[in-house]
Amino acid sequence: MIEVEKKFLLTKEQEKNLINGAEFITEKVFTDTYYDTVDFSLTSKDKWLRSRAGKWELKVSLDRTPGREADIYDEIEDENKIKEYLGLSGEDMEEALRKNGYFKFCTCKTTRKKYKNGDYGIDIDYVDYGDFNYQLAEIELMAKDQNEVKYALKKNN
């Protein structure tokens, strides 16, 4: 699936307006650990490798154009496909990462409230990095292919 999302920092008043009329879906708390190389070969290219609740995810930006309308990511959630994409081998992902120069560079705890409003998913995240916190809203549509991405971008305007 391809994720088309816009992110916003919100005040409490803006949050209230954003979720007004939306259906509350769930609230979850999870911890993410992000990995990269010493020269940040992934994150510097808007690629995000993380472990969440024992599952691996790699988000790869499909559009790095400055001033783009939205963030568009291919989400790879199959561990073998992630290894293939990164050129890793071996059974254990953490061991394969370590052997290839990857390290844990960030861990954060997120409390996420999910809402639905029509076709749109709305996530309100409260993120705790230990030494600082922030609140972020993500408004997203999921697309199966590039044609649906074009539709999602038009719909967001």
C-alpha positions as YAML, in Angstrom:
chain: A
units: angstrom
residues:
- id: 1
  name: MET
  ca: [0.00, 0.00, 0.00]
- id: 2
  name: ILE
  ca: [1.05, 3.58, -0.60]
- id: 3
  name: GLU
  ca: [0.43, 6.10, 2.15]
- id: 4
  name: VAL
  ca: [-0.44, 9.67, 1.15]
- id: 5
  name: GLU
  ca: [-0.29, 11.91, 4.20]
- id: 6
  name: LYS
  ca: [-0.06, 15.48, 5.39]
- id: 7
  name: LYS
  ca: [1.34, 16.28, 8.81]
- id: 8
  name: PHE
  ca: [0.52, 19.25, 11.01]
- id: 9
  name: LEU
  ca: [1.49, 20.59, 14.41]
- id: 10
  name: LEU
  ca: [-1.77, 21.49, 16.16]
- id: 11
  name: THR
  ca: [-3.01, 23.64, 18.96]
- id: 12
  name: LYS
  ca: [-5.72, 22.13, 21.20]
- id: 13
  name: GLU
  ca: [-8.32, 24.30, 19.43]
- id: 14
  name: GLN
  ca: [-7.20, 23.08, 15.99]
- id: 15
  name: GLU
  ca: [-7.30, 19.48, 17.20]
- id: 16
  name: LYS
  ca: [-10.84, 19.97, 18.47]
- id: 17
  name: ASN
  ca: [-11.92, 21.39, 15.08]
- id: 18
  name: LEU
  ca: [-10.13, 18.63, 13.12]
- id: 19
  name: ILE
  ca: [-11.83, 15.77, 14.95]
- id: 20
  name: ASN
  ca: [-15.24, 17.46, 15.17]
- id: 21
  name: GLY
  ca: [-17.63, 15.09, 13.39]
- id: 22
  name: ALA
  ca: [-14.99, 12.38, 12.97]
- id: 23
  name: GLU
  ca: [-15.52, 8.86, 14.27]
- id: 24
  name: PHE
  ca: [-13.17, 7.84, 17.09]
- id: 25
  name: ILE
  ca: [-11.62, 4.46, 16.23]
- id: 26
  name: THR
  ca: [-9.05, 3.61, 18.90]
- id: 27
  name: GLU
  ca: [-6.24, 4.76, 21.14]
- id: 28
  name: LYS
  ca: [-2.94, 2.87, 21.22]
- id: 29
  name: VAL
  ca: [0.41, 3.32, 22.90]
- id: 30
  name: PHE
  ca: [3.51, 1.96, 21.17]
- id: 31
  name: THR
  ca: [7.27, 2.36, 21.15]
- id: 32
  name: ASP
  ca: [9.28, 2.77, 17.95]
- id: 33
  name: THR
  ca: [13.00, 2.22, 17.61]
- id: 34
  name: TYR
  ca: [14.58, 3.72, 14.49]
- id: 35
  name: TYR
  ca: [17.73, 2.41, 12.80]
- id: 36
  name: ASP
  ca: [20.23, 3.91, 10.37]
- id: 37
  name: THR
  ca: [23.91, 3.93, 9.48]
- id: 38
  name: VAL
  ca: [26.50, 6.30, 10.92]
- id: 39
  name: ASP
  ca: [26.18, 8.56, 7.84]
- id: 40
  name: PHE
  ca: [22.35, 8.36, 8.01]
- id: 41
  name: SER
  ca: [22.11, 6.77, 4.59]
- id: 42
  name: LEU
  ca: [18.38, 6.08, 5.08]
- id: 43
  name: THR
  ca: [16.93, 9.08, 6.87]
- id: 44
  name: SER
  ca: [18.86, 11.56, 4.73]
- id: 45
  name: LYS
  ca: [16.91, 10.08, 1.79]
- id: 46
  name: ASP
  ca: [13.55, 10.14, 3.62]
- id: 47
  name: LYS
  ca: [13.61, 6.40, 4.32]
- id: 48
  name: TRP
  ca: [12.59, 5.25, 7.81]
- id: 49
  name: LEU
  ca: [13.48, 1.84, 9.21]
- id: 50
  name: ARG
  ca: [11.82, 1.02, 12.50]
- id: 51
  name: SER
  ca: [10.84, -1.74, 14.83]
- id: 52
  name: ARG
  ca: [7.37, -1.41, 16.35]
- id: 53
  name: ALA
  ca: [6.02, -4.03, 18.74]
- id: 54
  name: GLY
  ca: [8.43, -6.63, 17.35]
- id: 55
  name: LYS
  ca: [7.52, -5.94, 13.72]
- id: 56
  name: TRP
  ca: [9.78, -4.29, 11.16]
- id: 57
  name: GLU
  ca: [8.67, -1.49, 8.85]
- id: 58
  name: LEU
  ca: [10.49, 0.48, 6.18]
- id: 59
  name: LYS
  ca: [8.86, 3.63, 4.85]
- id: 60
  name: VAL
  ca: [10.38, 4.77, 1.55]
- id: 61
  name: SER
  ca: [9.51, 8.21, 0.19]
- id: 62
  name: LEU
  ca: [8.16, 8.11, -3.35]
- id: 63
  name: ASP
  ca: [8.35, 11.90, -3.79]
- id: 64
  name: ARG
  ca: [11.18, 13.98, -2.35]
- id: 65
  name: THR
  ca: [10.29, 17.10, -4.36]
- id: 66
  name: PRO
  ca: [10.75, 20.29, -2.30]
- id: 67
  name: GLY
  ca: [7.39, 21.91, -1.56]
- id: 68
  name: ARG
  ca: [5.46, 18.75, -2.40]
- id: 69
  name: GLU
  ca: [1.74, 18.69, -1.60]
- id: 70
  name: ALA
  ca: [1.93, 15.66, 0.70]
- id: 71
  name: ASP
  ca: [4.27, 12.93, 1.87]
- id: 72
  name: ILE
  ca: [3.95, 9.75, -0.20]
- id: 73
  name: TYR
  ca: [5.51, 6.57, 1.17]
- id: 74
  name: ASP
  ca: [5.74, 2.98, 0.08]
- id: 75
  name: GLU
  ca: [5.36, 0.99, 3.29]
- id: 76
  name: ILE
  ca: [7.30, -2.27, 3.30]
- id: 77
  name: GLU
  ca: [6.19, -4.45, 6.19]
- id: 78
  name: ASP
  ca: [7.50, -7.86, 5.13]
- id: 79
  name: GLU
  ca: [10.82, -8.50, 6.91]
- id: 80
  name: ASN
  ca: [12.27, -10.46, 3.98]
- id: 81
  name: LYS
  ca: [11.38, -7.67, 1.53]
- id: 82
  name: ILE
  ca: [13.01, -5.14, 3.87]
- id: 83
  name: LYS
  ca: [16.18, -7.26, 3.99]
- id: 84
  name: GLU
  ca: [16.14, -7.55, 0.22]
- id: 85
  name: TYR
  ca: [15.67, -3.77, -0.20]
- id: 86
  name: LEU
  ca: [18.58, -3.08, 2.17]
- id: 87
  name: GLY
  ca: [20.77, -5.87, 0.79]
- id: 88
  name: LEU
  ca: [20.86, -7.77, 4.08]
- id: 89
  name: SER
  ca: [21.06, -11.49, 4.68]
- id: 90
  name: GLY
  ca: [20.63, -13.71, 7.70]
- id: 91
  name: GLU
  ca: [17.77, -14.90, 9.83]
- id: 92
  name: ASP
  ca: [17.79, -12.32, 12.63]
- id: 93
  name: MET
  ca: [17.05, -8.76, 11.47]
- id: 94
  name: GLU
  ca: [18.83, -6.99, 14.34]
- id: 95
  name: GLU
  ca: [21.94, -9.12, 13.84]
- id: 96
  name: ALA
  ca: [21.90, -8.49, 10.07]
- id: 97
  name: LEU
  ca: [21.56, -4.76, 10.71]
- id: 98
  name: ARG
  ca: [24.40, -4.72, 13.22]
- id: 99
  name: LYS
  ca: [26.71, -6.66, 10.89]
- id: 100
  name: ASN
  ca: [26.01, -4.12, 8.14]
- id: 101
  name: GLY
  ca: [26.70, -1.00, 10.19]
- id: 102
  name: TYR
  ca: [23.18, -0.07, 11.27]
- id: 103
  name: PHE
  ca: [22.48, 1.12, 14.81]
- id: 104
  name: LYS
  ca: [19.56, 2.28, 16.96]
- id: 105
  name: PHE
  ca: [19.54, 6.06, 16.80]
- id: 106
  name: CYS
  ca: [16.17, 6.97, 18.28]
- id: 107
  name: THR
  ca: [13.46, 5.47, 20.47]
- id: 108
  name: CYS
  ca: [10.16, 7.18, 21.12]
- id: 109
  name: LYS
  ca: [6.87, 6.33, 22.81]
- id: 110
  name: THR
  ca: [3.71, 7.40, 21.00]
- id: 111
  name: THR
  ca: [0.14, 7.64, 22.21]
- id: 112
  name: ARG
  ca: [-2.00, 7.63, 19.07]
- id: 113
  name: LYS
  ca: [-5.68, 8.45, 18.80]
- id: 114
  name: LYS
  ca: [-7.17, 7.27, 15.50]
- id: 115
  name: TYR
  ca: [-10.22, 8.81, 13.88]
- id: 116
  name: LYS
  ca: [-12.02, 8.34, 10.58]
- id: 117
  name: ASN
  ca: [-13.80, 11.06, 8.63]
- id: 118
  name: GLY
  ca: [-15.11, 9.81, 5.28]
- id: 119
  name: ASP
  ca: [-12.17, 8.36, 3.33]
- id: 120
  name: TYR
  ca: [-9.64, 10.10, 5.56]
- id: 121
  name: GLY
  ca: [-7.77, 8.58, 8.46]
- id: 122
  name: ILE
  ca: [-6.78, 11.07, 11.15]
- id: 123
  name: ASP
  ca: [-4.05, 10.22, 13.64]
- id: 124
  name: ILE
  ca: [-3.35, 12.49, 16.60]
- id: 125
  name: ASP
  ca: [0.06, 11.54, 18.02]
- id: 126
  name: TYR
  ca: [1.56, 12.56, 21.34]
- id: 127
  name: VAL
  ca: [5.23, 11.59, 21.01]
- id: 128
  name: ASP
  ca: [7.65, 11.30, 23.93]
- id: 129
  name: TYR
  ca: [11.37, 11.18, 23.14]
- id: 130
  name: GLY
  ca: [12.40, 11.34, 26.80]
- id: 131
  name: ASP
  ca: [14.03, 14.76, 26.61]
- id: 132
  name: PHE
  ca: [11.27, 16.41, 24.56]
- id: 133
  name: ASN
  ca: [7.67, 15.83, 23.47]
- id: 134
  name: TYR
  ca: [5.43, 17.01, 20.68]
- id: 135
  name: GLN
  ca: [1.94, 16.58, 19.28]
- id: 136
  name: LEU
  ca: [1.35, 15.91, 15.59]
- id: 137
  name: ALA
  ca: [-1.68, 15.26, 13.42]
- id: 138
  name: GLU
  ca: [-1.53, 13.12, 10.29]
- id: 139
  name: ILE
  ca: [-4.32, 13.15, 7.76]
- id: 140
  name: GLU
  ca: [-3.93, 10.24, 5.37]
- id: 141
  name: LEU
  ca: [-5.42, 8.29, 2.52]
- id: 142
  name: MET
  ca: [-4.18, 4.86, 1.49]
- id: 143
  name: ALA
  ca: [-3.64, 4.14, -2.21]
- id: 144
  name: LYS
  ca: [-3.17, 0.81, -4.00]
- id: 145
  name: ASP
  ca: [-1.21, 2.27, -6.93]
- id: 146
  name: GLN
  ca: [0.03, 5.49, -8.56]
- id: 147
  name: ASN
  ca: [-3.40, 6.23, -10.12]
- id: 148
  name: GLU
  ca: [-4.94, 6.26, -6.66]
- id: 149
  name: VAL
  ca: [-2.07, 8.48, -5.41]
- id: 150
  name: LYS
  ca: [-2.98, 11.08, -8.06]
- id: 151
  name: TYR
  ca: [-6.62, 10.88, -6.98]
- id: 152
  name: ALA
  ca: [-5.64, 11.23, -3.29]
- id: 153
  name: LEU
  ca: [-3.53, 14.32, -4.02]
- id: 154
  name: LYS
  ca: [-6.38, 15.96, -5.95]
- id: 155
  name: LYS
  ca: [-8.81, 15.09, -3.17]
- id: 156
  name: ASN
  ca: [-6.53, 16.70, -0.55]
- id: 157
  name: ASN
  ca: [-6.74, 20.09, -2.24]
...
